[in-house]
Amino acid sequence: MIIFLYFITGTQWASGQNKLDGSELWFTHMETIESASFACPSFIWIPQSSPTFTIIHKELKSGLNKLYNREVKDVSRLNSNGLCVGTSSQKDLSSYFKKEELSVLGNDGYIIRTTGNNVTIIIANTDLGALYGTYHYLRYLQTDNTHKANFDIVEVPSYQRRILNHWDNLDGTVERGYAGHSIWQWKDLPQKISPGYIEYARANASIGINGTVLNNVNANPAVLSIEYLKKVKTLADIFRPYGIKVYLSINFSSPSVLGGLTTADPLNKDVRIWWQDKAKQIYSLIPDFGGFVVKANSEGLPGPQDFGRTHADGANMLADVLESYGGIIMWRAFVYNPNGNDRAKQAYNEFKPLDGKFRKNVILQVKNGPVDFQPREPFSPLFGAMQHTTLMPELQITQEYLGFSDHLVYLGTLFKEFLNSDTYTNGRNSTVSRITDGSVYDDSITAVAGVANIGLDSNWCGHHFAQANWYAFGRLAWNHQLSARKIAKEWLMQTFSHDQDFLNQMSGVMMESREATVNYMTPLGLHHLMGWGHHYGPEPWCEISGARPDWLPTYYHKADSIGVGFNRSSSGSNAVSQYAEPLLSVYNDPALCPEELLLWFHHLPWNYELINGRDLWSELCYRYSMGVEQVKYFQCTWNSLQSKVDKNRFNDVQNKLAIQLKEAIWWRDACLLYFQTFSHRPIPSQLDQPKSKLEDLKELKFLKTHHN
Ligand SMILES: CO[C@H]1[C@H](O)[C@@H](O)[C@H](O)O[C@@H]1C(=O)O
């Protein structure tokens, strides 16, 4: 059983058909693993029954059958060469384990261990822990080359709540979605159930994702109407045995827009009663409903500030309403209201004064960077700064600023860079991961969110390799210590091939891909040079396109005749002051600031000398050119692996890489020609010179016209 086969096979499940593009490859997998059939158990014993155990049984039977081409027998006791799955309440099984080792597993953890007489036991404290253990076992069989049959694995997840955020609208569109329409068939629900919902649940459960926010944070109040809640209930019922809790994004004005009240003031009694009644209705339909995500007072959306109240007033009112049901409030710290000040400082300025003012069941959901999901940003200074408030990271899986689903960009490296960032807020090793997983502060809730890249496209995510980002998010949410390379290889093995050369080459491409994108889009700490509104191609000249007033002049790069970069040092916007020492001093000094963030924090002259001796202008030229060369290398690598990939996927990826190369050149030429109008310097002669004219490139500003 190859869980990620369901990604690669391209299930057109809106229409209920299966399109098995990758089936040949899948059979190749079976042959490979069959050669190690000694690892296959001869018997399965599942002593307990529940909807989740039914899934466990089904997954094991079909998985082992597909991997080893064997029908594994069901038995009703521990048999030599058998596999047994159960919970610690099952005395026959728990007697093989120490009490203490079982108690640390919590709700979702598990142990997979082979005991004396060659019996392998998967044990957990809950049915769901047993399900996660089962998926781990199957993944291990697929991806571990040693095929050893002796297990001793103990796993406890890094975060309690591992949640996908869908920015899906009720009309079927997806904000920043690049894989077709929403997978939620709102019109058909609750009567008609798409078979894809189960595949979605399996894929998520297989990597430990245990929550899904079904709708866009720019929330339509109608999602809380009884009509929609019945649809949501149907999805929650489907997802429950897979351990996936359902959450909703809410609109803060719901009491007035939906409930007809004259206000949505969080301190108003009628408003509170409206929310209490709503919560009662929700929980009567969905007893294990997870809670709400709230985007308030950001980008024009309503919020407590409209009534002179604070974010804490708004969040706490909702938290009190959900508390008795065990629900949580994920209050977003992404507050963007153009006001002419440095946007990177806004979230910290609004939330830091509220530290310690939030209820225990409120968690602040903070984007990884202080601006907005750029190809590279420093971590948001809120991490670590809010010592009395629980925080959760929000990562973006969908590639809003990274070439949509047209560019091969593996985000495992971006996610890791962020999680490993040391905030120094509680001494050394106060990494973002330790700040948010409860290691540094005693958080009662821990969580991580990823903005989903899933749609109705036949390959789920628009680009075959974009699936790896969904996968990497889930794997890191489960264990943030995994390496990005290990995750890439694991995914490649399950999705494409076990061929060593293929794995080495393509994991190499994946590992380099994000840096390549940074190079051809926004090297050295540049950011937000993307087209206004759609965020796709280059538009560093945004002043001609009617952008927001705070973007002027010259956007976030601030290029002028002297130099380029955003001065956020103490002589500029002083955003550096939001970081703890020693980072503050490091970021504040161009000589100490890591070069990859140089122009994020500093405006430097075109002739500023970098560590390698090049001046800033030449280094920009080299980096942009290097990004293009890297994509050429990705193309060559992919082409050389043609014989190792099925035809359909080979062609699809080949076509996408051709687009990516064209666009990397577009980015390089547009940015260099534009910056050249300030630097007045030549592009070093040993580099490819742009073939287009800046004026012509400016004409390409509309989304994807260049594809024609
Ligand atoms: C859902 O809205 C998004 C918006 O499309 C996006 O461009 C920006 O990144 O952030 C917003 C947010 O995260 O709220």
Ligand as a Chemical Component Dictionary entry (heavy atoms), coordinates in Angstrom:
data_LIG
# 
_chem_comp.id                   LIG 
_chem_comp.type                 NON-POLYMER 
_chem_comp.pdbx_formal_charge   0 
_chem_comp.three_letter_code    LIG 
# 
loop_
_chem_comp_atom.comp_id 
_chem_comp_atom.atom_id 
_chem_comp_atom.alt_atom_id 
_chem_comp_atom.type_symbol 
_chem_comp_atom.charge 
_chem_comp_atom.model_Cartn_x 
_chem_comp_atom.model_Cartn_y 
_chem_comp_atom.model_Cartn_z 
_chem_comp_atom.pdbx_ordinal 
LIG C1 C1 C 0 -6.170 34.859 2.841  1  
LIG O1 O1 O 0 -5.667 36.123 2.522  2  
LIG C2 C2 C 0 -4.291 36.220 2.286  3  
LIG C3 C3 C 0 -3.984 36.918 0.979  4  
LIG O2 O2 O 0 -4.578 36.285 -0.105 5  
LIG C4 C4 C 0 -2.495 36.866 0.764  6  
LIG O3 O3 O 0 -2.111 37.567 -0.362 7  
LIG C5 C5 C 0 -1.715 37.341 1.923  8  
LIG O4 O4 O 0 -0.624 36.520 1.852  9  
LIG O5 O5 O 0 -2.222 37.027 3.168  10 
LIG C6 C6 C 0 -3.602 36.977 3.402  11 
LIG C7 C7 C 0 -3.786 36.294 4.737  12 
LIG O6 O6 O 0 -2.937 35.482 5.077  13 
LIG O7 O7 O 0 -4.749 36.555 5.416  14 
# 
loop_
_chem_comp_bond.comp_id 
_chem_comp_bond.atom_id_1 
_chem_comp_bond.atom_id_2 
_chem_comp_bond.value_order 
_chem_comp_bond.pdbx_ordinal 
LIG C1 O1 SING 1  
LIG O1 C2 SING 2  
LIG C2 C3 SING 3  
LIG C2 C6 SING 4  
LIG C3 O2 SING 5  
LIG C3 C4 SING 6  
LIG C4 O3 SING 7  
LIG C4 C5 SING 8  
LIG C5 O4 SING 9  
LIG C5 O5 SING 10 
LIG O5 C6 SING 11 
LIG C6 C7 SING 12 
LIG C7 O6 DOUB 13 
LIG C7 O7 SING 14 
# 
